[in-house]
Amino acid sequence: MRGRNKADITIVGAGILGLLGALELVQRGVSVTIVDDAARRPASWAGGGILSPLYAWRYSEAMNQLAREAVPRYQTIVALLSAAGLPVDGLLYQSGMWVATRPVEQEMALQWAASQSWEARPCLAERVMSGSPAGDGVFFPHLGSIRNPRLLRQLRAYLRRSGVTFVNARVTALHPEDRGGRLILQDGQVLVAETVLLCAGAWNDRLLAELGPSPALFPAKGEMLLYQLPAGRVPSIMLTEEGYLIPRSDGAVLVGSTLRRGDASDYPSVNGRYRLESLASHLLPELALHKPAFHWSGVRPGCDRDHPWLGAIPGRKGWFAAAGCYRNGLVAAPACAALLAQLICEEPTELDSQLYAF
Ligand SMILES: Cc1cc2nc3c(=O)[nH]c(=O)nc-3n(C[C@H](O)[C@H](O)[C@H](O)COP(=O)(O)OP(=O)(O)OC[C@H]3O[C@@H](n4cnc5c(N)ncnc54)[C@H](O)[C@@H]3O)c2cc1C
């Protein structure tokens, strides 16, 4: 790392972007402090963890470049946690992913998969999951999901052991200076930082607004249900236009998700539950006979383009941010974190950083 104080990077937010950003930085020998407001539930906890954008071929190349290597990147992260003696059972589950497609789109999906050198084959839903009424689709055998709440827990444990300091507080104001600046915390405390990385998810817009004009960002609430079924009953992620099933390795099955643009409220609703129960029985009719074990919600960091904003904040030396990962923050986080660390440490970047620049 050239020309920076090694002991002075402060990250705001301990969702997946903040934690993986910290991991990339500590691997470069940088000392990191993370300020996180435990009263706000990260979207990274609430999300489903699918390691692909939904209908990936509908997205821009800029988004797909962030998502393409998600599975191998998470394999590396899980191996690192495992080597440190942390429990990694079920953290990464390569169950495969089946996607419902109409005939024209099926061709498009297969061509797109070939262009990415991804294995994919046309397949009836019923052949992947018995009893599925979903019809024609494409199966991607190498895809899967991460068990995100557990992953966040293990990442925090790893980072603590690596010397990262966690401060449980809400940042209420930012005072930029010539380089970096001061972060004012809820209790009046002040943190001075030479380099700051803002990873505050759906709450980033308020912080960015203090630094100058910022891109249009919005909250987008999402709700999920969990059913406990025998392990293997849902063998693969099953994605349709209406919603999806995500299996965990122990038989838990997530049904998701609702999407309410502009809604930043963080509690599950009766309406959301009703919609998700209908969706569950539509995707797998026998779920009508089961009671969901858990119902929750989270707030996605929405933005009006299909790929996030990542990098330095113009005109503010020492300030960086990751904003607007929207529906794809978990799949994109390893690549986003690597790009941010490369920019902060003034290294050559693997990806074209201009595609994501503020
Ligand atoms: C229902 C649902 C399903 C989803 N499914 C998927 C999926 O299958 N695959 C996928 O890739 N993505 C999915 N997503 C999207 C994904 O979860 C998000 O894009 C991603 O988690 C965003 O990560 P983040 O680190 O930017 O923000 P967050 O995870 O929200 O973390 C932000 C952190 O910042 C903290 N914070 C905020 N403001 C402050 C402040 N002022 N001071 C201090 N701390 C602060 C918060 O407490 C929080 O811990 C889903 C999201 C939802 C809600």
The ligand as a Tripos MOL2 file, in Angstrom:
@<TRIPOS>MOLECULE
LIG
   53    58     1     0     0
SMALL
NO_CHARGES

@<TRIPOS>ATOM
      1 C1        -35.4400  -10.0840    0.9280 C.3       1 LIG1
      2 C2        -34.1050   -9.8720    0.2530 C.ar      1 LIG1
      3 C3        -33.5800  -10.8760   -0.5510 C.ar      1 LIG1
      4 C4        -32.3270  -10.7040   -1.1630 C.ar      1 LIG1
      5 N1        -31.7840  -11.7350   -1.8700 N.ar      1 LIG1
      6 C5        -30.5530  -11.5920   -2.4180 C.ar      1 LIG1
      7 C6        -29.9370  -12.6750   -3.0950 C.ar      1 LIG1
      8 O1        -30.4860  -13.7830   -3.1580 O.2       1 LIG1
      9 N2        -28.6980  -12.4760   -3.6700 N.ar      1 LIG1
     10 C7        -28.0680  -11.2620   -3.6020 C.ar      1 LIG1
     11 O2        -26.9810  -11.1350   -4.1650 O.2       1 LIG1
     12 N3        -28.6290  -10.2260   -2.9330 N.ar      1 LIG1
     13 C8        -29.8400  -10.3640   -2.3500 C.ar      1 LIG1
     14 N4        -30.4200   -9.3130   -1.6830 N.ar      1 LIG1
     15 C9        -29.7480   -8.0000   -1.7060 C.3       1 LIG1
     16 C10       -28.5910   -7.9530   -0.7130 C.3       1 LIG1
     17 O3        -29.0170   -8.4580    0.5130 O.3       1 LIG1
     18 C11       -28.0950   -6.5020   -0.5860 C.3       1 LIG1
     19 O4        -27.8190   -5.9340   -1.8510 O.3       1 LIG1
     20 C12       -26.7890   -6.4650    0.2230 C.3       1 LIG1
     21 O5        -26.9290   -7.2260    1.3900 O.3       1 LIG1
     22 C13       -26.3880   -5.0470    0.5720 C.3       1 LIG1
     23 O6        -25.2490   -5.1170    1.3920 O.3       1 LIG1
     24 P1        -24.6220   -3.8110    2.0510 P.3       1 LIG1
     25 O7        -23.4260   -4.2560    2.8070 O.co2     1 LIG1
     26 O8        -24.4840   -2.7620    1.0040 O.co2     1 LIG1
     27 O9        -25.7600   -3.2550    3.0290 O.3       1 LIG1
     28 P2        -26.3630   -3.8800    4.3810 P.3       1 LIG1
     29 O10       -26.2200   -5.3430    4.4000 O.co2     1 LIG1
     30 O11       -27.7290   -3.3140    4.5460 O.co2     1 LIG1
     31 O12       -25.4200   -3.3140    5.5080 O.3       1 LIG1
     32 C14       -25.4140   -1.9630    5.8540 C.3       1 LIG1
     33 C15       -24.9070   -1.8370    7.2860 C.3       1 LIG1
     34 O13       -24.6790   -0.4460    7.5550 O.3       1 LIG1
     35 C16       -25.1180   -0.1500    8.8620 C.3       1 LIG1
     36 N5        -25.4380    1.2850    8.9170 N.ar      1 LIG1
     37 C17       -26.3620    1.9450    8.2020 C.ar      1 LIG1
     38 N6        -26.3390    3.2520    8.4760 N.ar      1 LIG1
     39 C18       -25.3690    3.4190    9.4040 C.ar      1 LIG1
     40 C19       -24.8640    4.5550   10.1020 C.ar      1 LIG1
     41 N7        -25.3440    5.7830    9.8770 N.pl3     1 LIG1
     42 N8        -23.8850    4.3560   11.0150 N.ar      1 LIG1
     43 C20       -23.3620    3.1190   11.2330 C.ar      1 LIG1
     44 N9        -23.8090    2.0160   10.5990 N.ar      1 LIG1
     45 C21       -24.7970    2.1730    9.6950 C.ar      1 LIG1
     46 C22       -26.3450   -1.0150    9.0570 C.3       1 LIG1
     47 O14       -26.5710   -1.2330   10.4390 O.3       1 LIG1
     48 C23       -25.9180   -2.3030    8.3170 C.3       1 LIG1
     49 O15       -25.3020   -3.2010    9.2250 O.3       1 LIG1
     50 C24       -31.6270   -9.4740   -1.0080 C.ar      1 LIG1
     51 C25       -32.1380   -8.4860   -0.1680 C.ar      1 LIG1
     52 C26       -33.3670   -8.6820    0.4790 C.ar      1 LIG1
     53 C27       -33.8850   -7.6140    1.4150 C.3       1 LIG1
@<TRIPOS>BOND
     1     1     2 1
     2     2     3 ar
     3     2    52 ar
     4     3     4 ar
     5     4     5 ar
     6     4    50 ar
     7     5     6 ar
     8     6     7 ar
     9     6    13 1
    10     7     8 2
    11     7     9 ar
    12     9    10 ar
    13    10    11 2
    14    10    12 ar
    15    12    13 ar
    16    13    14 ar
    17    14    15 1
    18    14    50 ar
    19    15    16 1
    20    16    17 1
    21    16    18 1
    22    18    19 1
    23    18    20 1
    24    20    21 1
    25    20    22 1
    26    22    23 1
    27    23    24 1
    28    24    25 2
    29    24    26 1
    30    24    27 1
    31    27    28 1
    32    28    29 2
    33    28    30 1
    34    28    31 1
    35    31    32 1
    36    32    33 1
    37    33    34 1
    38    33    48 1
    39    34    35 1
    40    35    36 1
    41    35    46 1
    42    36    37 ar
    43    36    45 ar
    44    37    38 ar
    45    38    39 ar
    46    39    40 ar
    47    39    45 ar
    48    40    41 1
    49    40    42 ar
    50    42    43 ar
    51    43    44 ar
    52    44    45 ar
    53    46    47 1
    54    46    48 1
    55    48    49 1
    56    50    51 ar
    57    51    52 ar
    58    52    53 1
@<TRIPOS>SUBSTRUCTURE
     1 LIG1         1 GROUP 0 **** ****
